[in-house]
Amino acid sequence: MGIKWKNEILYQDLVKWDTRLRYEAPFFNEIIKGIAKPKIRILDVSCGTGDHLVMFAKWGYEGVGIDISEQNITAAEELSKKNKTKDKIKFIVGDMLKLEESLEGEKFDFISCIGNTFSIFSPEKRALILNQMYNLLNIGGKILFQVVNYLPHTSETEWFYKPIILRGSSEEIQYIVRIMEWKEMKEKITMYVLKAQQTSKESDDFILQKKRTEFYVLKSNHFKEFTDKLKGELTIFGNYEKSEFNEEVSKDLVILITKT
Ligand SMILES: C[S@@+](CC[C@H](N)C(=O)[O-])C[C@H]1O[C@@H](n2cnc3c(N)ncnc32)[C@H](O)[C@@H]1O
């Protein structure tokens, strides 16, 4: 069996978009409809491959997506073209630490930062990003964060996500394994992703790819501290089904901030 290493795993490989959007859509629909504005503009910060904005555009909303990865923005533009939503969405390659610079003079009614992106930033950087999101938001508008709640796993010394085993359309096998490791007195956690892809259906050769990401373990009080300082109303859920947040069991930490 031959093994070749490639450097990076594409984000698309880790997400089953159909399943994910089917689950998330009712939540987004309700939140956006609840914003009392005649014409709602959406900003998706760290928009990845643009799948959320394309879904919003199909619902009739205009928006802007910003992401630091050129590769993801290229994929987002292709997805938007395929779905005939190009007149409704603008995609920008940019750093979310310099949001106001990239979006000078623009205002939004709904700003999302989801898919655990906020967990990669230090407290200082989170404050910088949140302040800029707040400045770009119209009064009455909403900011949404979704991050993983790592707290239910603090007593585990090692743990991993259920492996993903896929057969692509040409029937090659793909295995994806995600292993988590605690760091710095459980204030941080590292995720190692390993992907093995068969080079062709009958082959014994696999290409291996790896990715390592460090996350801060975010808690609800990290968001409370911020909204206490600004004029904002904070609502917290434990998932997109709007379950009450319980730090010992909730899968996610879903944060909604309304600018008052
Ligand atoms: C886990 S993905 C989430 C993507 C998408 N929001 C979702 O929910 O699927 C994290 C994204 O954050 C982007 N990202 C990381 N650092 C960034 C930065 N400083 N500025 C803008 N985007 C960034 C990555 O390129 C990647 O697309």
The ligand as an SDF file (V2000), in Angstrom:
LIG
                    3D

 27 29  0  0  0  0  0  0  0  0999 V2000
  -14.8530   26.3970   10.4890 C   0  0  0  0  0  0  0  0  0  0  0  0
  -14.9680   27.4410    9.0870 S   0  0  0  0  0  0  0  0  0  0  0  0
  -16.6300   28.0930    9.2380 C   0  0  0  0  0  0  0  0  0  0  0  0
  -17.2010   28.5040    7.9010 C   0  0  0  0  0  0  0  0  0  0  0  0
  -18.7000   28.8420    7.8920 C   0  0  0  0  0  0  0  0  0  0  0  0
  -18.9900   30.0250    8.6610 N   0  0  0  0  0  0  0  0  0  0  0  0
  -19.5510   27.6920    8.3790 C   0  0  0  0  0  0  0  0  0  0  0  0
  -20.3470   27.8810    9.3020 O   0  0  0  0  0  0  0  0  0  0  0  0
  -19.4450   26.6110    7.8290 O   0  0  0  0  0  0  0  0  0  0  0  0
  -13.9320   28.7640    9.5610 C   0  0  0  0  0  0  0  0  0  0  0  0
  -13.7530   29.8090    8.4690 C   0  0  0  0  0  0  0  0  0  0  0  0
  -13.1270   30.9540    9.0430 O   0  0  0  0  0  0  0  0  0  0  0  0
  -12.2540   31.5010    8.0720 C   0  0  0  0  0  0  0  0  0  0  0  0
  -11.3100   32.3790    8.7800 N   0  0  0  0  0  0  0  0  0  0  0  0
  -10.3370   32.0180    9.6550 C   0  0  0  0  0  0  0  0  0  0  0  0
   -9.6750   33.1130   10.0980 N   0  0  0  0  0  0  0  0  0  0  0  0
  -10.2530   34.1790    9.4970 C   0  0  0  0  0  0  0  0  0  0  0  0
  -10.0030   35.5940    9.5440 C   0  0  0  0  0  0  0  0  0  0  0  0
   -9.0320   36.0970   10.3020 N   0  0  0  0  0  0  0  0  0  0  0  0
  -10.7790   36.3970    8.7920 N   0  0  0  0  0  0  0  0  0  0  0  0
  -11.7680   35.8930    8.0010 C   0  0  0  0  0  0  0  0  0  0  0  0
  -12.0430   34.5670    7.9200 N   0  0  0  0  0  0  0  0  0  0  0  0
  -11.2970   33.7250    8.6590 C   0  0  0  0  0  0  0  0  0  0  0  0
  -11.6630   30.2720    7.4070 C   0  0  0  0  0  0  0  0  0  0  0  0
  -11.0740   30.5800    6.1710 O   0  0  0  0  0  0  0  0  0  0  0  0
  -12.8880   29.3660    7.3070 C   0  0  0  0  0  0  0  0  0  0  0  0
  -13.5770   29.5610    6.0970 O   0  0  0  0  0  0  0  0  0  0  0  0
  1  2  1  0
  2  3  1  0
  2 10  1  0
  3  4  1  0
  4  5  1  0
  5  6  1  0
  5  7  1  0
  7  8  2  0
  7  9  1  0
 10 11  1  0
 11 12  1  0
 11 26  1  0
 12 13  1  0
 13 14  1  0
 13 24  1  0
 14 15  1  0
 14 23  1  0
 15 16  2  0
 16 17  1  0
 17 18  1  0
 17 23  2  0
 18 19  1  0
 18 20  2  0
 20 21  1  0
 21 22  2  0
 22 23  1  0
 24 25  1  0
 24 26  1  0
 26 27  1  0
M  CHG  2   2   1   9  -1
M  END
$$$$
